[in-house]
Amino acid sequence: MIGEDKLIHFSGVEMGQACTIVLRGASFHVLDEAERSLHDACVNCLRQ
Protein backbone atom coordinates (compact mmCIF):
# COMPACT_ATOMS: atom_id res chain seq x y z
CA MET A 1 0.00 0.00 0.00
CA ILE A 2 1.04 3.56 -0.70
CA GLY A 3 -1.03 5.63 1.67
CA GLU A 4 -4.56 4.41 1.09
CA ASP A 5 -3.89 3.33 -2.50
CA LYS A 6 -2.85 -0.10 -3.69
CA LEU A 7 0.70 -0.59 -4.89
CA ILE A 8 1.09 -1.77 -8.48
CA HIS A 9 4.17 -3.94 -9.01
CA PHE A 10 5.31 -4.72 -12.55
CA SER A 11 7.32 -7.90 -13.01
CA GLY A 12 8.81 -9.65 -16.01
CA VAL A 13 10.05 -6.41 -17.54
CA GLU A 14 13.73 -6.29 -18.42
CA MET A 15 15.87 -3.68 -16.71
CA GLY A 16 15.69 -0.37 -18.55
CA GLN A 17 12.50 -1.19 -20.45
CA ALA A 18 9.97 0.54 -18.19
CA CYS A 19 9.83 2.73 -15.12
CA THR A 20 6.94 4.10 -13.11
CA ILE A 21 7.34 6.72 -10.42
CA VAL A 22 4.42 7.74 -8.23
CA LEU A 23 4.62 11.12 -6.54
CA ARG A 24 2.32 12.01 -3.68
CA GLY A 25 2.23 15.19 -1.70
CA ALA A 26 0.09 17.26 0.62
CA SER A 27 -0.36 20.05 -1.94
CA PHE A 28 0.29 20.88 -5.58
CA HIS A 29 3.25 23.01 -4.47
CA VAL A 30 4.91 20.01 -2.80
CA LEU A 31 4.24 17.88 -5.90
CA ASP A 32 5.66 20.56 -8.21
CA GLU A 33 8.85 20.73 -6.14
CA ALA A 34 9.16 16.92 -6.06
CA GLU A 35 8.61 16.70 -9.82
CA ARG A 36 11.22 19.39 -10.46
CA SER A 37 13.75 17.62 -8.21
CA LEU A 38 13.08 14.28 -9.88
CA HIS A 39 13.51 15.83 -13.32
CA ASP A 40 16.84 17.37 -12.28
CA ALA A 41 18.03 14.00 -10.93
CA CYS A 42 17.05 12.18 -14.14
CA VAL A 43 18.77 14.75 -16.35
CA ASN A 44 21.89 14.50 -14.20
CA CYS A 45 21.91 10.69 -14.50
CA LEU A 46 21.57 10.86 -18.29
CA ARG A 47 24.56 13.22 -18.56
CA GLN A 48 26.91 10.75 -16.89
Rosetta constraint file for C-alpha pairs under 8 A:
AtomPair CA 1 CA 5 HARMONIC 5.70 0.50
AtomPair CA 1 CA 6 HARMONIC 4.66 0.50
AtomPair CA 1 CA 7 HARMONIC 4.98 0.50
AtomPair CA 2 CA 6 HARMONIC 6.12 0.50
AtomPair CA 2 CA 7 HARMONIC 5.91 0.50
AtomPair CA 13 CA 17 HARMONIC 6.45 0.50
AtomPair CA 13 CA 18 HARMONIC 6.98 0.50
AtomPair CA 14 CA 18 HARMONIC 7.80 0.50
AtomPair CA 23 CA 31 HARMONIC 6.80 0.50
AtomPair CA 23 CA 34 HARMONIC 7.38 0.50
AtomPair CA 23 CA 35 HARMONIC 7.60 0.50
AtomPair CA 24 CA 31 HARMONIC 6.57 0.50
AtomPair CA 25 CA 30 HARMONIC 5.63 0.50
AtomPair CA 25 CA 31 HARMONIC 5.38 0.50
AtomPair CA 26 CA 30 HARMONIC 6.52 0.50
AtomPair CA 26 CA 31 HARMONIC 7.76 0.50
AtomPair CA 27 CA 31 HARMONIC 6.44 0.50
AtomPair CA 28 CA 32 HARMONIC 5.99 0.50
AtomPair CA 29 CA 33 HARMONIC 6.28 0.50
AtomPair CA 30 CA 34 HARMONIC 6.18 0.50
AtomPair CA 31 CA 35 HARMONIC 5.98 0.50
AtomPair CA 32 CA 36 HARMONIC 6.11 0.50
AtomPair CA 33 CA 37 HARMONIC 6.16 0.50
AtomPair CA 34 CA 38 HARMONIC 6.08 0.50
AtomPair CA 35 CA 39 HARMONIC 6.09 0.50
AtomPair CA 36 CA 40 HARMONIC 6.24 0.50
AtomPair CA 37 CA 41 HARMONIC 6.23 0.50
AtomPair CA 38 CA 42 HARMONIC 6.20 0.50
AtomPair CA 39 CA 43 HARMONIC 6.16 0.50
AtomPair CA 40 CA 44 HARMONIC 6.12 0.50
AtomPair CA 41 CA 45 HARMONIC 6.23 0.50
AtomPair CA 42 CA 46 HARMONIC 6.28 0.50
AtomPair CA 43 CA 47 HARMONIC 6.39 0.50
AtomPair CA 44 CA 48 HARMONIC 6.82 0.50
